């Protein structure tokens, strides 16, 4: 693996067992991840987009080994983290942090800001007493909070302030990679821009790498260098934001881009929206062929029988489609 790559994900799969079906001895599974692969360079921001249920959040948790994979590899600086024991994995967790979607649910309501942000310092025994408090105050200021917030509880803050606390907790160990799982989806529109700009500023200041999980294509375009489009547990298109937004190749990507709202009412009326027909296939019972076959406006019989391979159609631009 090149030294430029911080993270390499190889054919990652995660199946959740549901148990036996009612009328047979066959075990049912939810096929949440079906073999995703990508690289992440040091200092790069990669967006993962797709509709609800496509496997984005599952990918985040498996990559960080918060849940165990069914198969595949995740290499962090060349180390296969799935091959590590819990004790061996512990030092790496300082470098791998996550920002969860709901800032209130991810904070303990009985812990003050000082206790919440300082807990990782205690876990790794990095500082104590006045030195520990000084580090907490410093990181709080970085995310736009003040020293007087130290003894406050989550219920005393707004949604945007809670998300800043979550970000401070993720940054306190000076990580190399942060996975932001829908970091602004639960916030008011007026607060979103502040958090987005904060994440962008912190990326440059701390030399962070990001994986940003979102259904908001506009957010991903602003924050990220590259974007991976997921559908039903698979990556169907991957490339730089410029390539993918200006020249989408997969019909599902075209659909997502057509749904981006436009502020100008005149231009919004002229914009053509692509409305997909049919329902998302069940992840319990995957059929052969292209996963997007039932909803694709360009489908042909061949697509329903043959699963497309991911191929590079131009430098750094990959697509999984039989006719692209």
Backbone bond lengths (Angstrom), bond angles and torsions (degrees), N, CA, C in turn:
res aa  C-N    CA-C-N  psi(-1)  N-CA   C-N-CA  omega(-1)  CA-C   N-CA-C  phi
1 X - - - 1.464 - - 1.518 110.17 -
2 X 1.316 117.65 139.12 1.458 122.24 179.18 1.520 110.70 -65.17
3 X 1.352 115.37 146.29 1.459 119.99 178.20 1.519 111.62 -65.06
4 X 1.342 116.33 -17.61 1.470 120.07 -179.09 1.520 111.96 -72.23
5 X 1.332 116.94 -20.80 1.459 120.28 -176.52 1.529 110.77 -89.69
6 X 1.314 115.16 124.94 1.461 120.40 175.06 1.525 110.10 -82.97
7 X 1.336 116.27 -38.33 1.463 121.51 -174.32 1.526 109.27 -137.34
8 X 1.315 115.99 137.08 1.458 121.86 173.85 1.523 108.37 -130.69
9 X 1.316 116.34 123.04 1.461 122.56 178.12 1.525 107.90 -108.27
10 X 1.334 116.78 125.05 1.458 121.52 -175.06 1.529 110.83 -123.12
11 X 1.314 115.94 113.54 1.465 123.32 171.99 1.530 112.15 47.95
12 X 1.294 116.67 50.52 1.465 122.43 -174.59 1.528 110.84 -78.84
13 X 1.324 115.56 128.24 1.463 121.80 -179.77 1.531 110.15 -130.42
14 X 1.339 114.61 145.12 1.450 120.84 174.09 1.516 109.33 -144.06
15 X 1.340 115.73 117.13 1.457 122.43 177.63 1.528 108.20 -115.41
16 X 1.326 116.22 130.38 1.461 121.17 177.74 1.527 108.82 -99.59
17 X 1.318 116.42 121.89 1.462 120.75 -178.80 1.526 109.97 -78.56
18 X 1.337 115.67 130.13 1.467 121.57 179.03 1.522 112.91 -101.44
19 X 1.312 116.69 -13.20 1.466 120.33 -177.07 1.517 110.99 106.74
20 X 1.325 116.05 -170.68 1.464 121.41 -176.46 1.529 111.04 -82.11
21 X 1.327 114.91 147.68 1.463 119.98 175.24 1.528 109.86 -71.16
22 X 1.323 116.52 163.25 1.463 121.49 -173.05 1.521 112.86 -67.03
23 X 1.336 118.43 -34.95 1.456 120.15 -171.59 1.524 113.36 -116.55
24 X 1.306 116.68 14.48 1.465 119.12 176.57 1.517 109.00 -152.52
25 X 1.324 114.56 173.57 1.460 119.56 178.81 1.527 111.36 -96.34
26 X 1.323 116.82 17.83 1.454 121.45 -179.14 1.537 110.13 -83.16
27 X 1.328 116.10 132.37 1.453 121.05 178.75 1.528 109.55 -81.92
28 X 1.332 116.80 132.93 1.455 121.51 177.89 1.525 110.16 -94.69
29 X 1.330 115.57 144.82 1.457 121.53 178.22 1.528 109.99 -131.33
30 X 1.318 115.09 150.78 1.457 120.90 165.81 1.521 106.28 -97.29
31 X 1.329 116.08 117.95 1.464 121.00 -176.88 1.532 108.28 -88.72
32 X 1.335 115.46 81.70 1.464 120.77 -173.13 1.520 112.56 -73.08
33 X 1.326 116.75 -41.76 1.465 122.38 176.91 1.514 108.30 -126.11
34 X 1.319 116.59 132.32 1.463 120.77 -174.33 1.517 113.34 -123.09
35 X 1.321 116.34 43.86 1.454 119.71 174.21 1.514 113.70 95.42
36 X 1.337 116.52 61.45 1.467 119.70 178.53 1.526 109.67 -92.18
37 X 1.329 115.84 145.48 1.463 122.06 179.90 1.524 109.39 -141.60
38 X 1.328 116.01 136.58 1.464 121.14 174.08 1.526 108.84 -167.88
39 X 1.334 115.51 164.32 1.461 122.82 174.41 1.522 109.34 -115.58
40 X 1.323 115.94 154.43 1.459 121.57 175.55 1.518 108.06 -131.05
41 X 1.335 116.53 120.71 1.458 120.70 179.87 1.524 110.50 -79.40
42 X 1.316 115.62 159.10 1.458 120.57 176.46 1.524 109.38 -65.95
43 X 1.326 115.90 128.76 1.450 121.57 -179.02 1.512 114.66 82.32
44 X 1.330 117.57 4.15 1.466 121.45 -177.05 1.525 110.76 -93.79
45 X 1.327 115.59 155.08 1.463 121.85 173.25 1.520 108.37 -118.86
46 X 1.321 116.03 121.75 1.460 122.61 179.53 1.517 109.09 -112.69
47 X 1.314 117.13 128.39 1.456 121.50 175.52 1.515 110.74 -96.74
48 X 1.320 116.50 139.15 1.466 122.20 173.50 1.514 107.09 -117.96
49 X 1.332 117.06 117.11 1.457 121.41 -174.43 1.535 110.31 -121.80
50 X 1.316 114.65 160.58 1.463 121.20 179.27 1.512 109.25 156.26
51 X 1.323 115.84 164.95 1.464 119.71 -178.31 1.525 110.95 -75.04
52 X 1.314 116.48 168.29 1.463 121.80 -178.92 1.527 110.52 -58.47
53 X 1.343 115.49 135.96 1.446 120.65 178.28 1.510 115.00 91.32
54 X 1.337 117.36 2.97 1.467 118.96 -177.51 1.525 112.55 -82.64
55 X 1.341 118.13 -11.50 1.462 120.67 176.79 1.515 114.55 109.45
56 X 1.336 118.22 9.43 1.469 120.91 -176.87 1.523 112.34 -61.48
57 X 1.330 116.38 -52.51 1.463 120.08 -177.23 1.528 111.58 -69.00
58 X 1.325 116.84 -34.16 1.464 119.71 175.34 1.514 110.19 -61.77
59 X 1.331 117.03 -41.36 1.464 121.15 177.72 1.524 110.70 -58.84
60 X 1.333 117.23 -43.48 1.461 121.11 179.99 1.521 111.21 -59.88
61 X 1.318 116.84 -45.73 1.458 120.57 -176.28 1.529 112.24 -71.42
62 X 1.325 116.57 -34.17 1.462 119.16 177.93 1.521 110.56 -71.80
63 X 1.331 117.32 -41.47 1.463 120.72 179.50 1.526 111.01 -59.17
64 X 1.335 116.98 -38.59 1.460 121.29 178.85 1.525 112.39 -85.38
65 X 1.315 116.05 -0.71 1.468 123.60 -179.41 1.533 111.90 60.56
66 X 1.326 115.43 34.68 1.461 119.89 170.17 1.523 109.35 -77.05
67 X 1.332 116.16 -26.98 1.457 122.43 167.60 1.526 107.02 -129.96
68 X 1.311 116.55 149.95 1.463 121.04 -175.30 1.524 110.93 -81.66
69 X 1.324 117.64 145.33 1.462 120.98 -179.45 1.526 111.68 -80.09
70 X 1.313 116.44 163.29 1.461 121.42 169.63 1.520 109.92 -80.95
71 X 1.328 116.47 -41.72 1.462 121.80 175.45 1.518 108.79 -163.33
72 X 1.329 115.78 172.53 1.449 120.87 179.43 1.512 112.18 107.18
73 X 1.337 115.48 179.78 1.457 121.89 -178.61 1.521 110.49 -133.17
74 X 1.332 114.92 148.04 1.451 122.23 167.62 1.519 106.46 -129.22
75 X 1.321 116.43 114.26 1.461 121.99 -179.04 1.520 109.05 -102.32
76 X 1.333 116.08 120.85 1.459 121.56 174.67 1.522 108.07 -109.46
77 X 1.320 116.71 114.72 1.467 121.63 -173.28 1.527 111.85 50.75
78 X 1.339 115.20 38.91 1.457 120.84 177.49 1.516 115.11 85.31
79 X 1.348 117.96 -3.31 1.469 122.04 -178.46 1.519 109.19 -99.68
80 X 1.330 116.87 126.34 1.462 121.59 176.94 1.523 108.32 -76.71
81 X 1.340 116.86 104.57 1.460 119.33 -173.79 1.526 112.47 -69.35
82 X 1.335 118.42 -21.84 1.459 120.47 178.79 1.524 111.97 -73.88
83 X 1.322 116.68 -16.03 1.459 120.25 178.15 1.518 113.12 -90.88
84 X 1.338 116.57 0.02 1.457 120.66 -178.05 1.524 111.61 -91.66
85 X 1.324 116.00 146.82 1.453 120.60 171.60 1.526 109.02 -77.81
86 X 1.334 116.50 168.72 1.458 120.42 -176.65 1.531 111.73 -58.30
87 X 1.331 117.49 -41.85 1.461 120.73 179.86 1.526 111.26 -65.81
88 X 1.343 115.93 -35.86 1.461 119.99 179.70 1.527 111.22 -74.09
89 X 1.324 116.00 -28.32 1.448 121.59 -178.77 1.537 111.99 -76.08
90 X 1.313 115.96 -28.42 1.470 121.19 -172.51 1.532 113.69 -56.27
91 X 1.342 120.45 -45.85 1.477 118.83 179.35 1.530 113.05 -62.67
92 X 1.333 117.53 -30.77 1.460 120.44 -178.54 1.524 112.18 -72.12
93 X 1.321 117.05 -23.68 1.469 119.45 -176.81 1.525 111.92 -65.86
94 X 1.332 117.28 -20.56 1.466 119.14 174.25 1.524 110.99 -63.25
95 X 1.330 116.29 -32.02 1.463 121.28 -176.97 1.521 113.14 -86.50
96 X 1.336 117.23 -15.17 1.465 121.56 -172.74 1.521 109.28 -121.00
97 X 1.316 117.05 107.33 1.460 121.64 -176.27 1.526 110.50 -124.43
98 X 1.326 115.69 163.94 1.462 121.23 -177.24 1.527 110.41 -135.73
99 X 1.325 115.42 143.97 1.464 122.77 170.67 1.520 106.52 -110.48
100 X 1.314 116.79 114.48 1.460 120.54 -175.91 1.520 111.04 -80.13
101 X 1.336 114.55 163.96 1.453 121.75 -173.63 1.527 112.82 -65.90
102 X 1.322 117.16 -45.10 1.459 121.93 -175.56 1.528 109.13 -102.69
103 X 1.332 118.93 106.02 1.463 120.18 -175.97 1.522 113.68 -64.59
104 X 1.340 117.59 -30.28 1.467 118.85 -179.14 1.526 110.86 -74.35
105 X 1.335 116.72 -41.66 1.463 120.08 -179.20 1.526 111.96 -68.00
106 X 1.324 117.54 -24.75 1.464 119.88 -178.26 1.522 113.39 -91.35
107 X 1.344 116.32 3.13 1.461 120.84 177.04 1.533 109.59 -113.21
108 X 1.319 115.98 139.54 1.461 121.15 176.65 1.528 108.31 -76.88
109 X 1.337 118.65 117.59 1.465 120.59 -175.84 1.523 113.50 -65.62
110 X 1.335 117.63 -14.72 1.476 121.59 -177.94 1.528 112.57 -97.46
111 X 1.335 115.86 2.15 1.462 119.73 179.73 1.519 110.11 -110.43
112 X 1.322 116.58 137.12 1.457 121.47 176.55 1.527 109.25 -72.52
113 X 1.325 115.20 170.34 1.463 120.19 177.52 1.529 110.49 -60.08
114 X 1.314 116.20 -42.17 1.470 119.64 179.53 1.528 111.16 -61.68
115 X 1.322 117.18 -41.63 1.470 120.50 179.60 1.528 111.18 -68.98
116 X 1.339 116.23 -39.66 1.466 120.72 -177.63 1.523 111.57 -67.05
117 X 1.323 116.06 -51.83 1.467 120.31 -177.44 1.522 110.99 -72.31
118 X 1.327 116.44 -30.95 1.469 120.28 -177.69 1.515 114.64 -83.02
119 X 1.337 117.30 -13.36 1.474 119.51 -177.31 1.535 112.75 -58.30
120 X 1.354 119.87 -44.84 1.472 118.35 177.89 1.532 112.99 -59.71
121 X 1.330 117.27 -33.01 1.459 120.31 178.12 1.521 110.27 -64.72
122 X 1.339 116.21 -40.24 1.459 120.61 178.44 1.523 111.60 -68.00
123 X 1.331 116.66 -40.89 1.466 120.75 -178.92 1.523 110.80 -58.60
124 X 1.343 116.12 -40.64 1.464 120.42 -178.27 1.529 112.56 -99.19
125 X 1.344 116.65 5.47 1.468 122.61 176.26 1.534 111.07 49.78
126 X 1.331 115.55 53.87 1.463 120.35 -176.22 1.527 112.87 -93.71
127 X 1.323 117.58 -24.41 1.465 120.77 -179.65 1.523 108.73 -163.63
128 X 1.330 114.82 158.19 1.467 120.10 178.49 1.525 109.72 -140.38
129 X 1.334 114.83 163.59 1.456 121.22 173.82 1.502 114.01 57.80
130 X 1.340 115.62 -133.34 1.460 121.52 -175.15 1.527 111.89 -64.58
131 X 1.328 116.47 -35.11 1.469 120.03 179.79 1.531 110.36 -63.66
132 X 1.330 116.09 -41.45 1.460 120.73 178.92 1.533 110.45 -63.64
133 X 1.333 117.09 -46.54 1.464 120.79 179.40 1.515 111.18 -61.74
134 X 1.314 116.81 -39.18 1.465 121.24 179.27 1.529 111.26 -62.26
135 X 1.329 116.57 -41.17 1.467 120.49 178.98 1.528 110.85 -65.99
136 X 1.338 116.44 -39.02 1.464 120.37 179.54 1.527 110.29 -65.25
137 X 1.331 116.55 -45.39 1.467 120.37 179.92 1.526 110.57 -61.79
138 X 1.324 116.23 -40.26 1.466 120.54 -179.35 1.530 111.47 -61.83
139 X 1.337 115.89 -44.61 1.471 118.56 -178.08 1.527 110.70 -72.76
140 X 1.322 117.95 -31.96 1.460 120.41 176.03 1.527 110.70 -63.06
141 X 1.313 116.41 -40.63 1.467 119.92 178.29 1.521 110.66 -65.40
142 X 1.313 117.06 -34.16 1.465 120.61 178.91 1.532 111.26 -61.91
143 X 1.343 116.44 -33.41 1.464 119.89 -177.18 1.530 112.69 -99.39
144 X 1.332 116.77 10.03 1.459 120.03 173.84 1.512 115.41 90.94
145 X 1.323 118.30 18.08 1.463 121.79 175.44 1.531 109.85 -109.71
146 X 1.327 116.25 173.41 1.468 120.21 -173.74 1.524 111.48 -122.10
147 X 1.326 115.13 166.97 1.464 121.01 -178.94 1.526 111.19 -63.81
148 X 1.338 117.14 -30.84 1.469 118.89 -179.06 1.529 113.06 -69.77
149 X 1.325 117.28 -8.05 1.461 120.80 176.94 1.518 112.90 -83.48
150 X 1.320 118.05 -6.17 1.459 121.47 -173.85 1.521 113.61 -54.87
151 X 1.326 117.72 -41.94 1.462 121.47 -173.71 1.525 113.45 -98.35
152 X 1.332 116.50 14.82 1.461 120.65 178.73 1.524 110.69 -92.19
153 X 1.337 115.90 159.01 1.458 122.62 -179.72 1.528 110.07 -106.00
154 X 1.337 118.19 159.88 1.472 121.24 -177.06 1.525 114.34 -53.18
155 X 1.330 117.69 -35.75 1.465 120.70 -177.53 1.524 112.52 -64.66
156 X 1.334 117.49 -17.04 1.457 121.48 -178.36 1.533 113.04 -86.88
157 X 1.332 116.63 0.64 1.464 120.24 -174.87 1.524 111.41 -115.24
158 X 1.322 114.77 159.92 1.459 120.87 172.06 1.520 109.17 -79.22
159 X 1.349 115.96 171.97 1.458 119.60 180.00 1.520 112.67 -61.03
160 X 1.331 116.61 -41.14 1.457 119.94 179.10 1.516 112.32 -64.85
161 X 1.338 117.19 -39.91 1.464 120.63 178.10 1.530 111.43 -66.73
162 X 1.324 116.33 -37.86 1.475 118.87 177.17 1.520 110.51 -62.46
163 X 1.343 116.20 -41.09 1.459 118.42 179.19 1.527 110.68 -64.78
164 X 1.316 117.59 -33.23 1.469 120.80 175.99 1.527 110.71 -65.45
165 X 1.329 116.81 -36.50 1.469 120.52 176.67 1.530 110.16 -64.12
166 X 1.336 115.64 -43.42 1.463 120.54 178.92 1.533 110.51 -61.86
167 X 1.332 116.28 -41.09 1.460 120.77 178.62 1.530 110.60 -65.33
168 X 1.339 116.37 -40.83 1.462 120.63 178.21 1.521 110.79 -61.62
169 X 1.331 116.41 -41.83 1.473 120.29 178.28 1.523 111.06 -62.81
170 X 1.332 116.79 -37.79 1.461 120.09 178.90 1.520 111.83 -69.74
171 X 1.330 117.79 -31.38 1.462 121.77 -175.16 1.521 113.73 -86.99
172 X 1.328 117.78 -17.74 1.463 121.02 -169.40 1.528 112.60 -61.07
173 X 1.338 117.65 -25.67 1.467 121.10 -179.83 1.531 112.26 -95.30
174 X 1.340 116.23 8.36 1.466 121.60 -179.95 1.528 111.36 54.53
175 X 1.344 117.55 60.59 1.474 120.85 -175.92 1.523 112.08 -73.15
176 X 1.332 115.13 167.05 1.468 121.59 175.59 1.527 110.99 -97.39
177 X 1.344 116.88 -29.42 1.460 122.10 -177.36 1.521 109.91 -132.76
178 X 1.323 115.93 131.93 1.460 121.43 173.00 1.528 107.98 -122.92
179 X 1.332 115.37 128.28 1.454 120.68 172.75 1.522 107.64 -100.05
180 X 1.323 115.92 117.53 1.469 121.62 -179.00 1.521 108.31 -103.08
181 X 1.331 115.79 107.86 1.462 121.56 -176.77 1.529 109.26 -93.69
182 X 1.323 116.67 102.73 1.471 122.54 -177.39 1.535 110.17 47.36
183 X 1.338 117.83 60.93 1.470 120.47 -170.23 1.518 115.34 -67.03
184 X 1.346 118.98 -18.71 1.467 119.78 -177.45 1.528 113.03 -126.08
185 X 1.323 118.00 5.18 1.468 119.73 -173.67 1.526 113.18 -66.88
186 X 1.333 117.73 -25.86 1.464 120.01 -178.46 1.526 112.50 -94.49
187 X 1.338 117.50 6.45 1.459 121.48 -175.61 1.519 111.28 -103.34
188 X 1.329 115.76 156.94 1.462 121.36 173.82 1.522 109.41 -63.94
189 X 1.326 114.96 153.04 1.468 120.36 -178.78 1.521 111.07 -57.99
190 X 1.325 117.33 -38.65 1.467 121.03 -177.77 1.532 112.44 -65.60
191 X 1.333 116.67 -24.73 1.467 121.05 -177.97 1.524 111.20 -91.79
192 X 1.331 117.14 -25.14 1.459 120.64 -174.13 1.524 112.57 -57.33
193 X 1.322 116.55 -44.83 1.464 120.22 -177.56 1.525 110.88 -60.35
194 X 1.333 117.11 -38.16 1.466 120.39 179.28 1.525 111.70 -62.76
195 X 1.346 116.30 -44.92 1.467 120.31 -178.77 1.527 110.60 -69.29
196 X 1.336 116.97 -39.33 1.466 120.66 179.25 1.527 110.23 -62.70
197 X 1.336 116.85 -45.44 1.466 120.38 178.56 1.522 111.30 -65.57
198 X 1.325 116.24 -35.49 1.459 120.31 177.30 1.530 110.96 -62.63
199 X 1.330 116.47 -45.99 1.464 120.45 179.14 1.523 111.05 -61.42
200 X 1.321 117.13 -40.04 1.460 121.34 179.23 1.527 110.85 -65.62
201 X 1.329 117.40 -43.11 1.465 121.02 179.84 1.532 111.38 -65.71
202 X 1.330 116.42 -42.36 1.463 120.49 -178.75 1.530 111.87 -66.76
203 X 1.310 115.65 -32.14 1.471 119.55 177.72 1.519 111.12 -59.04
204 X 1.334 116.36 -44.85 1.452 119.40 179.04 1.512 112.82 -71.77
205 X 1.323 117.37 -38.81 1.465 121.08 -176.04 1.526 112.10 -70.31
206 X 1.343 116.81 -39.32 1.468 120.50 -176.22 1.527 112.65 -102.42
207 X 1.331 117.99 3.81 1.467 122.46 -178.25 1.525 110.90 54.10
208 X 1.327 115.70 49.82 1.461 121.98 -175.69 1.518 111.48 -85.79
209 X 1.313 114.94 153.78 1.463 121.82 165.15 1.522 106.74 -107.00
210 X 1.325 116.43 139.95 1.464 121.52 -178.01 1.531 110.81 -120.75
211 X 1.311 115.07 144.40 1.456 121.86 158.12 1.522 105.28 -117.79
212 X 1.322 116.57 113.49 1.460 121.85 -176.12 1.523 108.83 -105.35
213 X 1.317 115.74 116.84 1.462 121.61 -179.44 1.523 108.31 -100.17
214 X 1.320 115.89 125.58 1.459 118.61 -175.18 1.518 110.83 -161.69
215 X 1.341 115.39 159.56 1.460 120.99 168.86 1.522 109.93 -102.70
216 X 1.335 116.08 -0.36 1.462 122.24 -177.12 1.530 109.07 -94.73
217 X 1.334 116.02 103.94 1.455 120.48 -177.30 1.531 112.04 -66.29
218 X 1.322 117.82 -30.81 1.466 120.88 179.33 1.524 110.71 -67.44
219 X 1.324 116.98 -42.46 1.460 121.97 178.02 1.522 110.79 -59.88
220 X 1.322 116.43 -46.54 1.457 121.19 -178.22 1.522 111.12 -63.73
221 X 1.319 116.53 -39.98 1.465 119.86 179.69 1.520 110.96 -62.65
222 X 1.321 117.37 -36.63 1.465 121.51 -178.53 1.530 111.73 -74.51
223 X 1.326 117.19 -41.85 1.462 121.02 -171.90 1.523 114.36 -88.78
224 X 1.335 117.74 -26.40 1.464 120.17 -163.92 1.524 113.36 -111.82
225 X 1.332 114.06 156.53 1.461 122.06 174.89 1.524 111.20 -88.94
226 X 1.330 115.82 -39.46 1.459 121.16 179.12 1.524 109.04 -130.92
227 X 1.331 115.42 163.91 1.461 119.70 -179.36 1.520 109.65 -140.42
228 X 1.329 115.41 138.91 1.467 122.77 174.49 1.518 107.84 -114.22
229 X 1.319 116.58 127.85 1.459 122.15 179.77 1.520 108.54 -99.00
230 X 1.330 116.52 123.18 1.466 121.25 -178.27 1.522 111.07 -107.67
231 X 1.327 114.67 142.69 1.457 120.79 174.40 1.523 108.27 -144.72
232 X 1.315 116.32 120.46 1.462 123.44 176.18 1.528 111.79 51.98
233 X 1.336 115.90 49.97 1.463 120.94 173.58 1.502 115.90 82.38
234 X 1.353 117.61 5.93 1.461 120.42 -179.19 1.525 110.38 -130.80
235 X 1.323 116.11 152.75 1.453 121.15 171.19 1.521 107.50 -86.77
236 X 1.328 116.92 121.69 1.461 120.86 -177.16 1.523 112.32 -102.74
237 X 1.348 116.83 -18.22 1.457 119.73 175.60 1.524 109.11 -155.63
238 X 1.327 115.60 142.04 1.462 121.69 -176.91 1.523 108.44 -146.87
239 X 1.325 115.94 130.80 1.449 119.89 177.99 1.507 111.39 -179.91
240 X 1.315 116.27 179.88 1.457 120.43 176.76 1.522 109.24 -65.94
241 X 1.325 115.71 157.01 1.465 119.13 -179.69 1.520 111.22 -60.78
242 X 1.319 116.75 -39.65 1.470 119.69 -179.88 1.524 111.18 -61.66
243 X 1.338 116.09 -46.01 1.462 120.34 179.94 1.525 111.11 -62.30
244 X 1.313 115.35 -49.56 1.452 119.60 -170.36 1.528 112.75 -73.65
245 X 1.326 117.19 -36.63 1.457 119.49 -178.32 1.524 111.89 -78.32
246 X 1.327 116.80 -31.17 1.460 119.93 -178.67 1.524 112.65 -89.83
247 X 1.337 116.79 -27.15 1.456 119.57 -175.52 1.533 111.05 -142.12
248 X 1.340 118.13 62.75 1.471 120.31 -179.39 1.525 110.89 -65.11
249 X 1.340 115.16 141.89 1.456 119.30 -177.24 1.530 113.42 -111.22
250 X 1.320 116.96 -28.43 1.466 118.94 -179.91 1.535 109.05 -89.45
251 X 1.328 118.08 137.96 1.476 120.22 -178.93 1.525 113.26 -60.71
252 X 1.325 118.15 -28.20 1.461 119.73 177.63 1.529 110.51 -70.45
253 X 1.337 116.90 -38.50 1.462 120.55 175.95 1.514 110.30 -62.80
254 X 1.319 117.82 -41.75 1.461 121.74 177.32 1.527 110.90 -58.21
255 X 1.330 115.99 -39.61 1.463 120.99 179.63 1.520 111.48 -65.41
256 X 1.330 116.81 -45.39 1.464 120.59 179.57 1.526 111.33 -62.28
257 X 1.319 116.68 -42.27 1.462 120.13 -179.01 1.523 111.56 -67.65
258 X 1.329 116.88 -32.57 1.470 119.66 179.90 1.520 112.13 -69.24
259 X 1.340 116.34 -17.68 1.472 120.69 -177.91 1.522 112.77 -90.45
260 X 1.335 118.23 -4.42 1.462 120.25 178.85 1.531 109.02 -66.38
261 X 1.333 117.23 123.87 1.474 119.13 -178.46 1.520 112.05 -69.73
262 X 1.330 116.73 149.16 1.456 123.59 177.65 1.521 108.39 -116.27
263 X 1.332 116.45 131.23 1.465 120.67 -175.44 1.520 112.35 -69.59
264 X 1.322 116.51 -31.78 1.462 120.55 -178.57 1.531 110.18 -77.42
265 X 1.343 119.22 114.58 1.472 121.16 -176.88 1.524 113.55 -59.03
266 X 1.346 116.57 -36.55 1.473 120.17 -178.62 1.528 110.23 -65.31
267 X 1.347 116.67 -46.17 1.458 120.64 179.32 1.523 111.21 -69.11
268 X 1.341 115.87 -33.83 1.466 119.78 -179.68 1.525 111.26 -62.94
269 X 1.340 116.97 -36.72 1.467 120.57 179.83 1.524 111.49 -67.94
270 X 1.323 116.50 -32.28 1.461 120.92 -178.50 1.528 112.43 -80.45
271 X 1.323 116.33 -20.82 1.457 119.70 -176.16 1.530 110.89 -69.88
272 X 1.310 115.66 135.03 1.454 121.30 -179.49 1.525 110.21 -89.47
273 X 1.305 116.52 120.75 1.465 122.07 177.12 1.519 109.45 -92.74
274 X 1.321 115.86 137.04 1.460 121.10 176.50 1.525 108.13 -98.05
275 X 1.312 117.40 117.95 1.462 122.26 -179.67 1.531 108.34 -104.57
276 X 1.317 115.58 116.24 1.455 119.49 179.89 1.521 110.63 -77.71
277 X 1.298 115.62 143.68 1.458 121.61 176.28 1.525 108.96 -103.68
278 X 1.329 115.28 151.34 1.460 119.54 179.30 1.519 111.48 87.93
279 X 1.319 115.48 171.31 1.460 122.62 -178.06 1.518 110.98 -103.73
280 X 1.334 115.10 159.95 1.463 120.21 174.64 1.524 108.48 -66.30
281 X 1.334 118.79 131.05 1.467 120.43 178.61 1.528 111.22 -59.06
282 X 1.304 115.89 152.50 1.459 120.36 179.86 1.530 110.55 -73.56
283 X 1.348 117.89 132.63 1.461 120.34 175.70 1.527 112.73 -71.77
284 X 1.341 116.54 -2.30 1.466 120.56 176.80 1.528 111.92 -83.05
285 X 1.308 116.65 -26.36 1.467 119.89 -172.23 1.525 109.13 -140.05
286 X 1.321 116.23 81.29 1.456 120.89 -178.47 1.524 109.95 -80.52
287 X 1.319 115.55 137.65 1.454 121.06 -179.17 1.534 108.90 -102.98
288 X 1.333 118.10 162.36 1.469 120.25 178.85 1.521 110.98 -68.76
289 X 1.321 115.07 161.93 1.444 119.42 179.11 1.517 112.15 93.22
290 X 1.314 116.36 -165.98 1.458 122.59 -177.55 1.531 110.80 -71.12
291 X 1.323 116.78 132.93 1.466 120.99 -179.16 1.519 111.90 -65.83
292 X 1.329 116.97 -24.46 1.464 121.55 -177.40 1.531 112.15 -93.02
293 X 1.320 116.66 4.78 1.462 122.08 -171.17 1.534 113.11 -54.90
294 X 1.326 117.77 -47.19 1.460 120.98 -174.19 1.525 113.52 -65.40
295 X 1.323 117.71 -22.12 1.469 120.50 -175.34 1.530 112.59 -112.66
296 X 1.307 117.15 -5.27 1.461 120.64 -173.45 1.530 111.77 -73.37
297 X 1.328 119.05 129.01 1.471 121.08 178.85 1.533 112.94 -73.76
298 X 1.345 117.06 -13.38 1.466 120.61 -178.38 1.525 112.86 -109.76
299 X 1.308 117.75 12.68 1.466 121.08 -170.76 1.528 112.43 -64.16
300 X 1.323 114.30 149.09 1.451 122.95 172.81 1.523 107.81 -133.71
301 X 1.296 116.39 164.71 1.461 120.75 -174.54 1.523 112.06 -55.43
302 X 1.312 116.74 -36.55 1.458 121.48 -179.94 1.528 111.56 -56.79
303 X 1.320 117.14 -37.36 1.468 122.00 -176.59 1.528 112.23 -64.85
304 X 1.328 116.71 -33.16 1.458 120.02 -178.43 1.509 113.90 -74.55
305 X 1.321 117.01 -9.55 1.467 121.01 -177.58 1.522 113.29 -115.22
306 X 1.330 116.99 -14.72 1.458 120.47 -174.85 1.520 110.84 -128.65
307 X 1.327 115.75 121.58 1.456 120.61 179.12 1.524 109.60 -76.67
308 X 1.324 118.50 126.40 1.471 120.35 -178.03 1.520 111.81 -71.93
309 X 1.310 116.64 149.26 1.450 122.89 175.75 1.523 109.72 -96.89
310 X 1.325 115.60 150.64 1.456 120.08 175.51 1.531 108.62 -73.67
311 X 1.330 117.18 123.58 1.460 120.72 -178.35 1.519 110.35 -133.88
312 X 1.312 115.33 152.00 1.465 121.72 -179.43 1.520 108.76 -89.60
313 X 1.332 117.00 115.60 1.459 120.63 -177.40 1.524 112.31 -96.61
314 X 1.310 116.42 -19.74 1.459 122.81 169.76 1.517 106.78 -155.11
315 X 1.308 116.99 169.73 1.453 120.64 -173.71 1.530 112.27 -55.35
316 X 1.353 116.28 110.33 1.460 121.80 178.17 1.509 115.26 82.53
317 X 1.321 118.14 2.59 1.459 121.91 -179.24 1.538 108.96 -113.72
318 X 1.350 115.53 114.96 1.462 121.33 -175.58 1.525 109.66 -116.47
319 X 1.331 115.67 145.65 1.461 119.81 178.56 1.520 109.50 -146.39
320 X 1.306 115.71 145.07 1.474 122.17 176.77 1.523 108.62 -111.26
321 X 1.327 115.94 89.74 1.451 121.84 -177.56 1.522 108.48 -154.68
322 X 1.326 117.83 136.21 1.462 121.33 -175.45 1.527 113.56 -68.10
323 X 1.329 117.47 -23.38 1.460 119.65 -174.63 1.530 112.80 -119.12
324 X 1.327 117.22 25.36 1.467 120.73 176.94 1.517 110.42 -120.79
